[in-house]
Amino acid sequence: MQTFENQQPSLLELIEEVPRIALAPAQKTQLATLVEALLAEIAATLAREVGNEQDHQ
């Protein structure tokens, strides 16, 4: 039986990794703002989908 090594790192490993590029503080702030906006949009979309599913039941 062959065993295969997991070639893809886990999310936790990626978070703990040192970034490969250095970001200026202003870029980090912009990136954080963008991530927050994307997460808010995802949450709003999921909330609408849940509402739509409840309306159809």
Buried (B, 14 or more C-beta within 10 A) or exposed (E): EEEEEEEEEEEEEEEEEEEEEEEEEEEEEEEEEEEEEEEEEEEEEEEEEEEEEEEEE
